[in-house]
Each structure stands twice: as structure tokens, then as C-alpha cells.
């Protein structure tokens, strides 16, 4: 396996684990970067970025970060709170009236942020086409009843968090969460981070 990049002294085990992903776990293409105390100590990439193996992975190759976007989405709500546009202790229905349906009138914004809203899954799965539409996902979450009494338990909202947070951002700002993050967070920081891939990528 041809691994590109460098590791600082003492971080050789990271390189070994990275190589193992390819040799024993079937990795096709990947990259890893680690900073310690503001200094880059690992910067590795290898493999290909397409299924047929013809397009080589390179620095700057876009990567899906999956659930790590939940932290970015949460930061968007916290920035709105910091700017005085969103109250974490307010009911979600204050910003999103349709959300009040089926026993959710007392669900707080902070309960959405902390995965305590009782809405970790949809009671009716969406088709792939429906799931790509953030408005359809938000409508589905707004229609359904909580799985547990909101605020009394915790459960990772893996499948609904994006729609919940994204709709709150849209209701407060008038912009979709991808647009808002691009303009208010990623753009000012010069970060190559998107929720919704731009045409150029």
C-alpha cells in the first residue's frame, strides 16, 4: 500500500493503524490528519476516491464526515442563541408551530440539542427521494408523537437530528442550514466544510 504524507516522531502507530485499514479491513481510500497543541502531527492519505479505483485520493479530497456534522449543526444553534435569536429554554413550537402536534408542545430547544426530545426515529420511514428533501423530513418529525416523554430520557437522534436542527435554523434565519453554515461559519473561517455539496465539488 502506497501511503502518502507524514507522521511526527511518536505517532508511527497511527500510520500503522492507517495501513491496517487497507490491508485487513478493505479500506479503498482515506485520509487522516491529527493536530496536537496546534501542530500537525499526522497527515496521511492513500487509495482511491471512487469505487472503480481510478481516481487517486489526494490532499483536499472531499470526505463525508457523517455524524460529526451533528456537532456543526449544534454549533449553528448555539451561535443563534449567542446572537440572541434563539432561546435554548423555549419550546421548539415557539419557532416551529407545526412541531407542537402530538404531544410535543413542551419539547425545548435544549432537548433537541441534547438528544432528549424523544424523536430518535421516524414512525414512518421516508423513501430515499423524500429523505433528500429537508422539508419533507422536518414535516415527518413534526407530525409524529415522541417515543418517550421528552426530557425524561436520552437516545441518540441519529436519523432525525439533522431535520430537527435544520428546521430550527430555517425557521429562525429564513435560510437552510447548509446555506447558513456556509455563510456564517465555514465561510468566515475559510473552512472547506459543507452540509450539502456545492456544485464545484
N, C-alpha and C positions, 0 to 999 in steps of 0.2 A: 504494500500500500504506500503510495506516494503522498506523504503528509507535508503540507506547506506551512510555513510560519515558524514561530519560535516559542520557547518557554524559558523563563528565567531559572537560574540555578535554584534547586529545591522544589521545582514544580514539574520535574520529569514524570512523576506518577500520573499527572493529568494527561500528559502526552500518551503514556502507556494505556490509560483507560480509553482515550480517544481512539487509538489504533484498534483496541479490542472491540470497540463498537462495530468497526468494519469487518474485522477478521472473524469474530464469533457471533455477532448479533445481526449481521446482514445490513448494516448501515450502507446507504448508497451515496449520500452526500451530507456534509455537515460542517459546522464551524463552531468554535468556542473561543470566547475572549473573557479573560478574568483580569480585573483590576484589584490591586491591594494597596491601600493607603494612597490612592490616586495614581499609582504607577501600573502600567500594563505588564503583567507577569506571564500571561498566556495569550497567544494569538495564533490559532491553528485553523486550517481548513483543508478539506480533501474531498475527493469523489466528484460526483456529478450532481447537477441540479434538476435533471429531468429523468423521467422513467426509463427512456431508452438508452441513457448513458452517453449521450453525445455532447451535451453542453456542460463543460467543466465548471465546477464550483470555483468561485473567485472572491476576493475581498469585495464586500458590498453586495453580494448576492442576497436578495430579499428572502426572509425566512418567516414562516408562521410561528408566532410565539404562543399561540393557544391561550390558556387560562391566565398567562401573565398580563394579558390585556385587561383583565378584571381590575388589577391594581391601577392601571392607567385610567380606566373608566371611573374608578372610585376617586382618584385624584381630581378628575374633572368635577365631580360633585362637591368635593371638598374645596376646590377653588371657587366654585359658585357660592358656597357657604361663606368662605373668607371674604368674598366681594359683597356680601350682604344680600345676595339674590335668592338664597335657598336656606331654609331653616331646617336643620337636622332633626329637630324635635317636632316638626309639623307633620300632620298626616299627609301621606302621599297624595290623597284626594284633593288637598288644597291646590296642588299644581296640576293634577290629572283627575278631573272629576269622575270620569268613567271608571276609574280604578276602584271607587268606593263600593262597587257591586259585590254581592255575595259574601258579605261579612268582612270586607277589607277596609271599612271606613276608619278604623283606628290604627291601621298599619302606618308606622312612622318612617320617615326617610332614613333615619339611622338604622332601622331594622332591615331595610333593603340593603344598605351598605354592609351590614354585618351578617348577612345570610340568615336572618331570623324572621323573615316575612312570611314563612310558611308556604312558599311558592317555588320549590326546587325543581318541579317538573310540570309539564302541561298535562291536563287530564285528557286532551285530545291531541295526539301528535300532529304536527304540521307536515305537509308534503315538502320535499326539498325546495320547490319553487316558492311556496308560502314562507318557508323559513328564511329565504334570502331577502324578504321584504320586511324591514324593521317595523313597519306599521302593522303588518299582519301579526307578527309575534307579540307586539305590545297589546294589540286588541285581544289576542287569545289569553294573555296573562290577566288582563283587566276583567274578562268575563268569568274567570273561574274562581272557585272558592279555595281558601287556603287548605293545605294538607294538615296543618296543625294550627292551634291558636297562635297568631302572630305574637312574637316576643317571648313565648314560653319555651321555645326550643331552638336548636340550631341545626341547619342542614345545608350543605354546600349547594348553592343555586347554580350549578354548572350549566344547565340548559336554559335558564331564564334570566340570569343576571344582566346580560347584555341588553335585553329588551327592557327590563325594569329601569336600569340606569340610563340607557339611551333615550327612553321616552321622557324621563325626568329632565334630562338635558334639553331635549327638544321643546318640552313644554315651558321651560324657564327661559331659554335663549332664542327659540324660534329656528334653531339650526340642528341638523342631525349631529350625533355625537362624533362621527368621523370628521365632519367639517369643523366642528367646534374645537376638537383636539388639534387638528391641523393648524387652525388659525390662532388659537390661544395658548397652546402648549408646545407642540412639536416645532412649529414654525419659528417662534421666538427663541427656542433652544437650538435651532439648527439640527434637530433630530430627524433621522430617516425612520419615522415611525408613523404607521397609518392604521386606521380602522376603516377598511375599505381601500383597496389598492388603487392608486391613481393610474390614469391611462398610460403614462410613461413607463410604468413598472410592469 
